[in-house]
């Protein structure tokens, strides 16, 4: 399978809060990776499938016969166990190895296509790519000038981060709907599913207590089930690591909302869950991730999800700490009101749990 490390970056702001204690150089790189918009496809025995190919750079690569031939050659080479280091497919376009995932019919391999700024240079391959994909070279060049684009000197660090990302579900997968996604999550990370089911119950109860309509309550429940589906793209040894995460590992974990967004965009009928999945780690004060939204700029469903997700996480053991008591967890919610959490929803949640203590079990 291959993802495309391409640079659409239309909605990501300039400040990346994912690794506040890391170096400025790494912060800049993490911002570039975030803007790059991973687009996954899957290389399996006998064929190659693309998914989520809405972005203009994705189209540029996926529709180019030149690039497809290079990718097919790389897949065949790597399938034989040969060198899996990054390779330049065309001038300015690189193929990077990503994660792998065992399947009943073989091993799904990840690839990432990086279209760097060198591709648009005088010796680059952008014109050939545009010709092959039947796209206007001048328009694509102008768009690349307006948006952040990776440089080739950044590729080694990008490649090391991408290598950790395991293949996620695809648009063309036969598994459809919420249960199929939950089964996939359970297969990979069992604790994620149980957390998601508890979060879904809390989301439904908080939505009811907050005056949401019946339709919005159902959306909250489904979003609760799926809010961590992006962790399909995070290796288990990173999620369950008992000690502190490295800079690369933290940046990878913090990409799970965007990976989840990509997964849900490939499954019909789940559009309503995308805002909560993408923005459930945003904070009321604007210090969250991935886009540093603040206050009511954060969709209400995502603000609700932030509260119930945090509460259930505090109530459970984690590799790096033991579970907190119900009262201590509620105190954290109260103290986070107006900083981390929507103050009105936080107050409603605290009163709800005091009224229905079984919700804190």
HELIX and SHEET records of a PDB file:
HELIX    1   1 UNK A   24  UNK A   36  1                                  13    
HELIX    2   2 UNK A   56  UNK A   62  1                                   7    
HELIX    3   3 UNK A   65  UNK A   79  1                                  15    
HELIX    4   4 UNK A  117  UNK A  120  5                                   4    
HELIX    5   5 UNK A  126  UNK A  133  1                                   8    
HELIX    6   6 UNK A  137  UNK A  146  1                                  10    
HELIX    7   7 UNK A  152  UNK A  154  5                                   3    
HELIX    8   8 UNK A  155  UNK A  162  1                                   8    
HELIX    9   9 UNK A  177  UNK A  188  1                                  12    
HELIX   10  10 UNK A  190  UNK A  209  1                                  20    
HELIX   11  11 UNK A  214  UNK A  226  1                                  13    
HELIX   12  12 UNK A  229  UNK A  233  5                                   5    
HELIX   13  13 UNK A  236  UNK A  239  1                                   4    
HELIX   14  14 UNK A  247  UNK A  253  1                                   7    
HELIX   15  15 UNK A  256  UNK A  265  1                                  10    
HELIX   16  16 UNK A  271  UNK A  279  1                                   9    
HELIX   17  17 UNK A  295  UNK A  297  5                                   3    
HELIX   18  18 UNK A  300  UNK A  314  1                                  15    
HELIX   19  19 UNK A  326  UNK A  336  1                                  11    
HELIX   20  20 UNK A  343  UNK A  355  1                                  13    
HELIX   21  21 UNK A  357  UNK A  360  5                                   4    
SHEET    1   A 4 UNK A   3  UNK A   5  0                                        
SHEET    2   A 4 UNK A 106  UNK A 115  1                                        
SHEET    3   A 4 UNK A  93  UNK A 103 -1                                        
SHEET    4   A 4 UNK A  87  UNK A  90 -1                                        
SHEET    1   B 2 UNK A  41  UNK A  44  0                                        
SHEET    2   B 2 UNK A  47  UNK A  50 -1                                        
END                                                                             
